Amino acid sequence: MMDMAVMREVIKKFSSSDKWVILCHENPDGDTMGCGLALYSLGKRLGKKVRVMGRDPIPERYRFLPYYHDFECCKEIVEEDIKNALMICVDTSTAARSMPGLKEVLSVADSVNIDHHGDNHLYCKLNLVDPDVSASAELITELLIEGGWGIEEGEAISLYTGLSTDNGNFRFGTTTARSHLCAARLLEAGVKPAVIDEYVNEDMKPSILKLWGQALMRTEMFSNGRGALFWLKKEDFEEAGADSSAVDGLVNKLLQITGVRVAPFMTEANGENKVSIRTKTPYSARDIASVFGGGGHLQAAGAKIEGNFQDVVAAVKAEAEKYIDDRASALK
């Protein structure tokens, strides 16, 4: 449950700070981008000196959001960036998931953390964290209303994008009445859901479609149909002329297979091995990801894993199989 006292403190910080630096998490999704750009817009209309930045580029599917062209893709954040500024981290559970250099500047920065991950490390000076909401965009929406700032149409577009992408267009178990009330406020501000859905879900380049097809053709079932995985290696991304942002949302396709409850997706891109995991009740994606030093939500989590990529694929599959078997025994 959200702490209203903390929210009021965040509102005071926003009002009293003349300079904002907004940080989005690595491999940005719709929620971190929607929140970051909505707050960037708010800062602009409040007359603040404001920047929004992150380590990785914005995925193409989100390059319709207002102010997306002002997003700064930076290799690291340094003390000069946050000098005399309020640093605002959105939808980011740990400092490690943000930008390189963040850990080093946290001690000297005035910082706010706005997030909905259950495993948030509470790494900022002020932490507005509520795991009961389906997206950080819900918190930002409530923040704008509580602050008396209202919500402009462009901000509503960004926030609705964050909300709807993080709760699977209101399909995931995290969706609540509060989520729908939030959506209603954003629609009142001018959002047209069909337009956003077309940008996010119905507009894909042929090369990206082929990349998705490559992953789908590699689908491998395990644990008597309760698990399914696929993977993409660096050559697949190179042939498609794409980076890891091109596969945002792809892992969810595995959960559409009848009977599948655990779905890992491994990628080798940008010099990193990553696993994205999605699950359905009663299985926890976060439990599996934590074995590899990762984390996230109960049913959507991930990790970075060092080593040979095919060894990583094998290790994740083995761990997922073990987890399913152990969980099945516990449920008996």
N, C-alpha and C positions, 0 to 999 in steps of 0.2 A: 504494500500500500504506500502511496506517495506521502511523503512528509511535507505538509503544507508550510511548516516553519522554514524548512530548507528552501522550498520554492520562493517564499517571500524574500529570503536572503539572496537568492539568485536574481530576483527582480531588482533588488537594491543594487547588486553588483552591476547588472546591465545598465541601470540608470546612471550610476555614478562614474562609470568608466568611459573615457573618451575614445579609447582605442581598443578594438577587438581583434583577436586573431583566432579564427575558427579552424579546427583541425578535424578532418575526416579520416576514417580508418583505411588501412591498406586494402587493396583489391576492393574498391568501393562498391557498395550495393545501393539500391534505391533509397534505403532508409538513411544511411549516413549522408548521401548526396542531397536528398530532399531536405533533411534537417539543416545541413550546412548551408545550403543555398537560401533556405527560408530565413535563417538567422542573418545571413549576409544581407538580404533584402531589408530585414528589420533594422539592422545597423545603419544601412544607407539612409533610410527614411527618418531615423532618429538623429541623423547628423554625426554619426560616429565615423572615425577613421577605421575602416574594416577591411580585413583580408580573409579569404577562405582558401585553404590549401590541403594537400595530401601527398602521399608518396607516389601514388599510382594515378594514371590518367582516368578520366571519366569514361565508363563504358558508352559505346555509341548509342545504346538504347535510351540513355538519359540525357543525351545532348539536345534535348528540346526544352529542358528546364530553364526558367528565367535565371539569368546571370551565369549560366554554365560557362560562358566564355571568360568570366573573371576568375575562375578556379585556377589556382597556381599549383602545378605539379613540381614538387621540390624533392631533392634527394635527402635533405635533412633539415631540421629546424635548429637554429642557433640562438644564442642569447640575444643577439641584436634584433632578431625577429620579434621577440616578445618584450622588448624593453618598454617599460611604462604602459604595458598592454594587459588586458584581461584575456587569458587564453581559455578558449571554450572547446572542449573535446566532446564530440557528438557520436553517440552510438558505438562507443569504443570501450570494451571491457577492461583492457589492460594497456599500460603505456607501450608495451612491446607491439601492440597491434596498430599503433598510431604511426608516427614518423620517427625515423632514426634521429637521435639527439634529444628526444622528448624527456627521457629519464634524467638527462644531465641538466635540463633547464627547469624542471619542476620545482626544484628547491628555491629558485629565485623568481618564479612566475606566480602571479595571482591567477588562480586557475579554477575553472568550473567543469565538472564532468556530468553530462546529461545522457543517461543510458537506461536500457531495460534488460541487460543481460544478468542472469542470476548469479554468475560467477564474477561479477565486477570487482576489481581489486580496490576500489575507492581510493584511487591514486592522486586525486586532485585535492586542493584545499577545501573545496565545497563540492559535495557529491549529491546530485539529484538523480537517484537511481530507484526505479520501480519495476521489478520483474513481473508484475501483474499485468502490464500493458503489452499489447501485441507488437508494438513498434515504438521506437524512440520518438517518432513523429507524433504519437499521441501526447507525450509529455510536452513537446514543443508547442503543440496546438493549445494545450491547457495553459502553458506558460504565457503565451501571447494574450490569451483571453484574461487570465488572472492579472496580468500586468497592465491591463487597460489599453493595450496598444491596438487591439483589433487584428484582423487578418486580411491583408490585401489579396486580390485574386491570384497574383503570381506566387505569393507565399502559400496560398491554399493548394495550388497546383503541385508545388514541390512537396508539401506535407502529405497530400493525398497519395502521391507517387510513393513516398516512403511508407505510408501506412499500408497501402494495398499490396505492395511487393513483399513486405515483410510478413504479412499474415496470409499470403497466398490468395489474394483477392477474397479475403474473408472466409477462406476454406479451412484454415489450420485451427487446431484446438486452442490456440492462444487467443482466438477472436472472442470478444465478449460484447455485452451490451454497451460497455464504455467505448469499445472500438467503433461501433455503429453510431453512437452519439457524436463521436469525434468526426466521423465521416459526414454526418449530417451538417455539422458546423462548417465543414470545408465546402460542401455543396452549396450551402447558403452564401458562401463567399465567392461563388462563381465557377467552381470545378465542374467539368463535364467528364464523367468517368469513361465514357466511350472513347473520347479523344485520347485520354491518357492511355487507355488499354491498347489502342491502335499503335501508339508510339512505342510502348514498352513490350507488347507481346505479339504484334502483328506486322512488324517492320524489320525484316532480316535480310541482309545481303546474301546472295547465292553462295558466296565463299564461306560464310559463317554457317549457313544451312548444311553445306557439305561437311564442315567440321563437326557439327552436331551428329550428322549421319555416321561419320567415322566412329564416334564414341558409341552410338547406339548399336552399330554392327558388332562391337566388341562386348556387348552385354553378356555377362557370365552369371549364371544362377548358382546359389550354394545354400547349404543348410536346408535341404528339402523345400526349396522355393521360398523360404522366409527371407533370404538375402539375395541381393543382386548388385553387381558392380560393373563399371566400365572405366576406361582410362584413356588419356591422350598424352602422347610424348611430344617432346619439343619439335620434332620434325613435322608433326601434324599441324602445329601452330604456324611453323615457318611456311609450309606449303599453302596454308590458307591466308597467309599474310596477316595473321591476327595475333593478339596477345591474350593473356589469361582472362581479360575482361569480356572476351567474346563468349565465354561459356557461363556467364552469370545466369543462374536459373536452370541450367541443363540437368543438374543432379536430381531435380524434382521429378524428371521423367521416369526415373527408376521406381519411384513409389507408385507410379500409375500401373505397374505390372501387378496383376492379380496375385494376392498372397504375400507380396513383398512387404516386410516391416523394417528392414535394415538395408540402407543403400549408401555405400561409399563410392566416391568418385575421385580418382587420383589424377593429378596433372603434373607434368614436367614442363615448366615454362619460366622464362625470366631468371634462369639459374636456380630455381627452387623446386623442390618436390612438395606438393600440397595434397592434402586429402580433405574433401568436403563430405560430410556425413549427414544424411537425413534419416529419420526414423518415424515410426508410428508407435502409439501406445501398445504394449507397455515397455518398449525399448528406449534406451537413452543414448542419443548421439553423443552427448557430453561425456558419458562414462567411457565410451570407446576412444574419443579424441583425447581424453586426459591421459590415457596410457602412453600416448606419443607426445605429451607435453602441451597439448592444445586445450581447447575449451569452447564455450559458447552457450547456446540454449539447450534445453532438455532434448528437443527433437531436431535441432539444427546446429551443428558444431563443426569444427575443423582443426587442422594442425599442420605445421610444417615439419617435414621429416628428412633428415640428412641421410645420404647413402645412394647406392645404385638404384635407379628408378624401378627396375623390375623387381629388385629385392624389396623395395618399399611396397609395391603392389601386393607381393606375396605376404608380407608381414601384416598389412592391413586386413587382407582377406582372412588370414589365420586368426587374427585377434577378433574380427567380427564373428567368425564361426564359433570361437571359444565363448564369446560373450553371449551369443544366441543360445548355445548349449547350456551354459551356466544359468542363464535367465530362465530357460525352460525348466530346468531342475528346481529352481527356486519357486516357480509358480505351481509346481505339482502339489 
